């Protein structure tokens, strides 16, 4: 055998290795395999769901980029309303509670936007004294181009029965002696916006102008009217203190107040098409009209028909100077375990309708609280949800 294999040069390779056999597994019925149809259906489902996800994701990206491009191109700016002149030649209240009046205004409306026009489809001007409307006039609709200023000239002339209470009548007599009257003019608008060939709307902003108008006699004013900025008046924002935790409220012999107060304040925007930018939120805590702490909260944007929660916390100590009556009140509340604390919010906000922003204005929120003192986290009484007052 060695002679026959001499051509291998002494190397031994062993027996020849047969080629590998191809394995073929035939799927059987009832086996764990997916089968031809099952695998095909699974792959088809995976492809469909993957395609849908990619389409949705792509659409969202396109919408976001389009919105960014539109904003960068249009750069919407605030509409501005100002009462530049007011002429009040008659404002008399007779013994029958009939108010005779003659009031004429010039209201400038500024559209500072470069590429957005405004259709004022409805303009209704209402005049109020002490929250009682004494006249309404409807002005002519118009279109306002971009970077344009228009002038509204509502005139209120006539007489109207107004029912003033004791305090309102006292205010009227005081203003009559001063010759300057506090008159509110509110504009109810129905507008659309135009961007190129595209029109968007309708929006229904409400504009509030709180005026101090001097009475004129024979065309000569007894005082000078000052240009007054008007603000957008959204449907009533609602502020409620839903929870209050007071774990410390001590006044020592040096008139130093140690305090620890935490609040939950809900803010409700009931408007359907108006969002609110809360650019500045300053919360102030008072006891017996003396401020003992101030905190600044984080600015935020609140969408339409939305509720947000503010959580101001006041912790520290402050010198407070209480008089005899205020100190008596403190001791009485200390014995009852429930303290009268006022929290006031000073806001700086803007309003947003579509791409249009209007503001700034500075409403003040007042929350008169009755807060039970808690001991070791256990309240000596229950705090009741308290509605806050809004002064726009």
C-alpha positions as CSV (number, residue, x, y, z in Angstrom):
1,X,0.0,0.0,0.0
2,X,3.0,2.2,0.7
3,X,4.2,1.6,-2.8
4,X,0.9,2.6,-4.3
5,X,0.9,5.8,-2.3
6,X,4.5,6.9,-2.9
7,X,3.3,9.9,-5.0
8,X,1.9,11.5,-1.8
9,X,5.5,12.4,-0.6
10,X,5.1,10.8,2.7
11,X,2.1,13.0,3.8
12,X,-0.9,11.3,5.1
13,X,-4.2,13.0,4.6
14,X,-6.5,10.4,6.0
15,X,-9.7,9.1,4.5
16,X,-11.6,11.3,2.1
17,X,-14.3,13.5,3.6
18,X,-17.6,13.2,1.8
19,X,-19.4,16.5,0.9
20,X,-22.0,17.8,3.4
21,X,-25.6,16.7,2.9
22,X,-28.3,19.3,2.5
23,X,-30.8,19.1,5.3
24,X,-34.4,19.6,4.3
25,X,-37.0,19.8,7.0
26,X,-40.5,19.4,5.8
27,X,-43.0,21.3,7.9
28,X,-45.5,19.1,9.5
29,X,-49.0,19.8,10.4
30,X,-49.5,20.9,14.0
31,X,-45.8,21.7,14.4
32,X,-44.4,24.8,16.0
33,X,-43.4,26.4,12.6
34,X,-45.3,29.3,11.2
35,X,-45.9,27.7,7.8
36,X,-45.6,29.4,4.5
37,X,-48.9,31.3,4.8
38,X,-48.3,32.3,8.4
39,X,-44.9,33.7,7.8
40,X,-46.1,35.6,4.8
41,X,-49.0,37.1,6.8
42,X,-46.6,38.1,9.6
43,X,-44.2,39.8,7.3
44,X,-47.0,41.6,5.6
45,X,-48.4,42.9,8.9
46,X,-44.9,44.0,10.0
47,X,-44.4,45.8,6.7
48,X,-47.8,47.5,6.9
49,X,-47.4,48.7,10.6
50,X,-43.8,49.8,9.9
51,X,-45.0,51.8,6.8
52,X,-47.9,53.4,8.8
53,X,-45.5,54.4,11.6
54,X,-43.1,55.9,9.1
55,X,-45.9,57.8,7.4
56,X,-47.2,59.2,10.7
57,X,-43.8,60.2,11.9
58,X,-43.0,61.8,8.5
59,X,-46.3,63.8,8.6
60,X,-45.6,65.0,12.1
61,X,-42.1,66.2,11.1
62,X,-43.5,67.9,8.0
63,X,-46.3,69.7,10.0
64,X,-43.7,70.8,12.7
65,X,-41.4,72.1,10.0
66,X,-44.2,73.8,8.2
67,X,-45.4,75.5,11.4
68,X,-41.8,76.7,12.1
69,X,-41.5,78.0,8.6
70,X,-44.8,79.8,8.8
71,X,-43.9,81.4,12.1
72,X,-40.4,82.4,10.9
73,X,-41.9,84.0,7.7
74,X,-44.9,85.7,9.3
75,X,-43.5,86.5,12.8
76,X,-47.0,87.5,14.2
77,X,-46.9,90.5,16.5
78,X,-49.3,92.0,19.0
79,X,-52.4,94.0,17.9
80,X,-52.5,97.3,19.8
81,X,-55.6,99.2,20.9
82,X,-55.3,102.7,22.4
83,X,-57.8,105.3,23.3
84,X,-56.0,108.5,22.2
85,X,-58.8,111.0,22.8
86,X,-62.1,111.2,24.7
87,X,-64.6,114.1,24.8
88,X,-67.3,114.0,27.5
89,X,-69.6,116.9,27.2
90,X,-72.5,115.6,29.4
91,X,-72.7,113.1,32.2
92,X,-75.6,113.9,34.5
93,X,-77.6,111.7,36.8
94,X,-81.0,113.0,37.8
95,X,-83.2,112.2,40.8
96,X,-85.0,109.5,38.7
97,X,-81.7,107.6,38.2
98,X,-81.6,108.6,34.5
99,X,-78.1,109.2,33.2
100,X,-77.8,111.8,30.4
101,X,-74.5,111.4,28.5
102,X,-72.5,112.5,25.5
103,X,-69.2,110.7,25.0
104,X,-67.0,110.5,21.8
105,X,-63.8,108.5,21.5
106,X,-60.9,108.0,19.2
107,X,-59.5,104.5,19.4
108,X,-56.4,103.6,17.3
109,X,-56.0,100.0,16.3
110,X,-52.4,99.1,15.2
111,X,-51.6,95.9,13.2
112,X,-47.8,95.7,13.3
113,X,-47.6,92.4,11.3
114,X,-45.7,92.5,8.0
115,X,-47.7,89.7,6.3
116,X,-50.9,89.3,8.2
117,X,-54.1,91.3,7.5
118,X,-57.2,91.5,9.7
119,X,-60.8,91.5,8.7
120,X,-63.0,93.2,11.4
121,X,-66.3,91.6,10.5
122,X,-68.2,92.8,13.7
123,X,-67.3,95.7,16.0
124,X,-69.6,96.4,18.9
125,X,-68.7,99.1,21.4
126,X,-70.3,99.1,24.8
127,X,-70.0,101.9,27.4
128,X,-70.3,101.1,31.2
129,X,-70.4,103.0,34.4
130,X,-70.1,101.1,37.6
131,X,-70.5,97.9,35.7
132,X,-73.8,99.0,34.2
133,X,-74.0,99.3,30.5
134,X,-75.6,102.6,29.4
135,X,-75.1,102.4,25.6
136,X,-74.1,100.2,22.7
137,X,-73.0,101.3,19.2
138,X,-72.1,99.1,16.2
139,X,-69.3,100.3,14.0
140,X,-68.6,99.7,10.3
141,X,-66.7,96.5,9.4
142,X,-63.4,97.0,7.6
143,X,-60.2,95.3,6.5
144,X,-56.9,96.3,8.0
145,X,-53.8,95.7,6.0
146,X,-50.4,94.7,7.4
147,X,-48.3,97.3,9.2
148,X,-51.4,99.6,9.3
149,X,-53.1,101.8,11.9
150,X,-56.9,102.4,11.8
151,X,-59.0,104.7,13.9
152,X,-62.4,103.8,15.4
153,X,-64.7,106.7,16.4
154,X,-67.5,105.4,18.6
155,X,-69.9,108.1,19.9
156,X,-72.4,107.5,22.8
157,X,-75.2,110.0,23.1
158,X,-78.5,109.7,24.9
159,X,-80.0,108.8,28.2
160,X,-80.4,105.6,30.1
161,X,-81.8,104.4,33.4
162,X,-79.0,103.2,35.7
163,X,-79.6,101.8,39.2
164,X,-76.7,102.7,41.4
165,X,-76.3,101.4,45.0
166,X,-75.2,103.5,47.9
167,X,-71.5,103.0,47.3
168,X,-71.8,103.5,43.5
169,X,-73.8,106.7,44.1
170,X,-71.1,107.9,46.5
171,X,-68.5,107.2,43.9
172,X,-70.5,109.2,41.3
173,X,-70.8,112.2,43.5
174,X,-67.1,112.1,44.3
175,X,-66.2,111.9,40.6
176,X,-68.7,114.7,39.9
177,X,-66.9,117.0,42.3
178,X,-63.6,116.1,40.7
179,X,-64.9,116.4,37.2
180,X,-63.3,113.1,36.1
181,X,-65.4,110.0,35.5
182,X,-64.4,106.3,35.5
183,X,-66.0,104.9,32.3
184,X,-65.3,101.5,30.8
185,X,-65.6,100.9,27.1
186,X,-65.6,97.3,25.9
187,X,-65.2,96.2,22.3
188,X,-66.7,92.9,21.2
189,X,-65.1,91.9,17.9
190,X,-65.4,89.2,15.4
191,X,-62.3,89.0,13.2
192,X,-60.5,86.9,10.7
193,X,-56.8,86.9,9.7
194,X,-55.5,86.8,6.2
195,X,-52.1,85.5,5.1
196,X,-51.6,85.8,1.4
197,X,-54.7,84.1,-0.1
198,X,-55.5,82.2,3.1
199,X,-58.1,83.4,5.6
200,X,-58.3,82.0,9.1
201,X,-61.0,82.6,11.6
202,X,-63.4,83.5,13.1
203,X,-62.0,84.8,16.4
204,X,-64.0,86.8,18.9
205,X,-61.7,88.9,21.0
206,X,-63.0,91.2,23.7
207,X,-61.1,94.5,24.3
208,X,-61.4,96.4,27.6
209,X,-60.5,100.1,27.9
210,X,-60.7,101.5,31.5
211,X,-60.9,105.2,31.0
212,X,-60.6,108.3,33.3
213,X,-62.5,110.9,31.3
214,X,-62.7,114.6,32.3
215,X,-65.9,116.4,31.8
216,X,-65.8,119.1,29.1
217,X,-67.9,122.3,29.4
218,X,-68.7,124.1,26.1
219,X,-66.0,122.2,24.4
220,X,-63.4,123.1,27.0
221,X,-62.1,120.3,29.1
222,X,-61.8,120.7,32.9
223,X,-58.8,118.4,32.7
224,X,-56.6,116.6,30.1
225,X,-57.4,113.1,28.9
226,X,-54.4,110.8,28.9
227,X,-54.0,108.2,26.2
228,X,-55.1,104.8,27.6
229,X,-53.9,101.4,26.6
230,X,-56.7,98.8,26.1
231,X,-56.3,95.1,26.8
232,X,-57.7,91.9,25.5
233,X,-60.5,90.7,27.8
234,X,-60.7,86.9,27.7
235,X,-63.6,85.0,29.2
236,X,-63.2,85.0,32.9
237,X,-60.0,83.2,34.0
238,X,-60.7,81.3,37.2
239,X,-58.3,81.1,40.1
240,X,-59.0,78.8,43.1
241,X,-56.8,77.9,46.0
242,X,-57.6,74.2,46.4
243,X,-55.2,73.3,49.2
244,X,-53.2,75.2,51.8
245,X,-50.7,73.7,54.3
246,X,-49.6,76.0,57.2
247,X,-47.1,74.3,59.4
248,X,-45.7,77.3,61.2
249,X,-47.0,80.8,62.0
250,X,-45.4,82.2,65.1
251,X,-44.9,85.8,66.2
252,X,-42.2,86.3,68.8
253,X,-41.7,89.1,71.3
254,X,-39.5,90.9,68.7
255,X,-42.3,91.1,66.2
256,X,-40.6,88.5,64.0
257,X,-43.0,86.2,62.2
258,X,-41.8,82.7,61.5
259,X,-43.9,81.0,58.8
260,X,-44.2,78.0,56.5
261,X,-47.1,78.1,54.0
262,X,-47.6,76.0,50.9
263,X,-50.5,76.4,48.4
264,X,-52.0,74.7,45.4
265,X,-53.7,77.3,43.1
266,X,-55.6,76.0,40.1
267,X,-55.8,78.4,37.1
268,X,-58.6,77.6,34.5
269,X,-58.6,79.1,31.0
270,X,-62.2,78.4,29.7
271,X,-61.7,80.1,26.3
272,X,-62.0,77.9,23.3
273,X,-59.6,79.8,21.0
274,X,-57.5,81.9,23.3
275,X,-54.3,80.8,24.9
276,X,-52.5,82.7,27.7
277,X,-48.8,83.4,28.1
278,X,-48.0,83.9,31.8
279,X,-44.8,85.9,31.4
280,X,-44.5,87.0,35.0
281,X,-46.0,85.4,38.1
282,X,-45.3,87.0,41.4
283,X,-47.0,85.7,44.5
284,X,-47.1,87.9,47.6
285,X,-48.3,86.7,51.1
286,X,-49.8,89.3,53.5
287,X,-51.0,89.2,57.1
288,X,-53.0,92.2,58.3
289,X,-52.0,94.2,55.2
290,X,-48.3,93.6,55.8
291,X,-46.4,91.6,53.2
292,X,-44.2,89.0,54.8
293,X,-42.9,87.2,51.7
294,X,-42.7,87.2,47.9
295,X,-42.0,84.3,45.5
296,X,-41.6,84.3,41.8
297,X,-43.0,81.4,39.9
298,X,-41.9,79.9,36.5
299,X,-43.5,81.5,33.4
300,X,-45.6,79.2,31.2
301,X,-48.0,79.0,28.3
302,X,-51.6,77.8,29.0
303,X,-53.6,76.4,26.1
304,X,-57.3,77.0,25.5
305,X,-59.8,75.1,27.8
306,X,-56.9,74.1,30.0
307,X,-56.3,74.0,33.8
308,X,-52.8,74.6,35.3
309,X,-51.6,74.4,38.9
310,X,-49.4,76.9,40.7
311,X,-47.6,75.8,43.8
312,X,-46.2,78.9,45.6
313,X,-44.4,78.1,48.9
314,X,-43.6,80.7,51.5
315,X,-41.0,79.8,54.2
316,X,-38.8,82.0,56.4
317,X,-39.2,84.8,58.9
318,X,-40.0,88.5,58.6
319,X,-40.3,91.5,60.8
320,X,-44.0,92.7,61.0
321,X,-45.2,95.7,62.9
322,X,-48.7,95.0,64.2
323,X,-50.8,97.6,66.0
324,X,-52.9,96.9,69.1
325,X,-56.0,95.8,67.1
326,X,-53.9,93.6,64.7
327,X,-52.1,92.0,67.6
328,X,-55.4,91.3,69.2
329,X,-56.6,89.7,66.0
330,X,-53.5,87.5,65.8
331,X,-53.9,86.2,69.4
332,X,-57.5,85.5,68.7
333,X,-56.7,83.5,65.5
334,X,-53.8,81.8,67.3
335,X,-56.3,80.4,69.9
336,X,-58.7,79.3,67.2
337,X,-55.8,77.8,65.1
338,X,-57.1,79.4,61.9
339,X,-55.3,82.5,60.3
340,X,-56.5,85.1,57.8
341,X,-53.8,85.3,55.2
342,X,-54.1,87.1,51.9
343,X,-52.2,85.9,48.9
344,X,-52.0,88.3,45.9
345,X,-50.7,87.3,42.5
346,X,-49.3,90.0,40.3
347,X,-49.3,88.8,36.7
348,X,-48.0,89.9,33.3
349,X,-49.7,88.0,30.6
350,X,-50.3,88.0,26.9
351,X,-53.2,86.4,25.0
352,X,-52.9,84.4,21.8
353,X,-55.6,83.8,19.1
354,X,-54.3,81.6,16.3
355,X,-51.1,83.4,15.2
356,X,-52.0,86.7,16.7
357,X,-50.7,87.7,20.2
358,X,-52.3,90.6,22.1
359,X,-50.9,92.2,25.3
360,X,-49.2,92.9,27.6
361,X,-51.5,93.6,30.5
362,X,-51.2,93.1,34.2
363,X,-54.1,91.5,36.1
364,X,-54.0,91.2,39.8
365,X,-55.4,88.2,41.6
366,X,-56.5,88.4,45.3
367,X,-57.1,85.3,47.4
368,X,-58.5,85.9,50.9
369,X,-57.7,82.7,52.8
370,X,-58.6,81.1,56.1
371,X,-55.8,78.7,56.7
372,X,-55.8,76.2,59.6
373,X,-52.5,75.6,61.4
374,X,-51.1,72.1,60.9
375,X,-49.1,70.3,63.6
376,X,-46.7,67.6,62.6
377,X,-48.5,67.4,59.3
378,X,-51.9,67.0,60.9
379,X,-54.3,69.8,60.4
380,X,-56.2,71.2,63.3
381,X,-59.0,72.0,60.9
382,X,-59.9,71.5,57.2
383,X,-59.0,74.0,54.5
384,X,-61.9,75.0,52.3
385,X,-61.3,75.6,48.6
386,X,-61.3,79.4,48.1
387,X,-62.2,81.3,45.0
388,X,-59.8,84.2,44.1
389,X,-60.9,87.6,42.8
390,X,-59.6,88.7,39.4
391,X,-59.0,92.4,38.5
392,X,-58.2,92.9,34.8
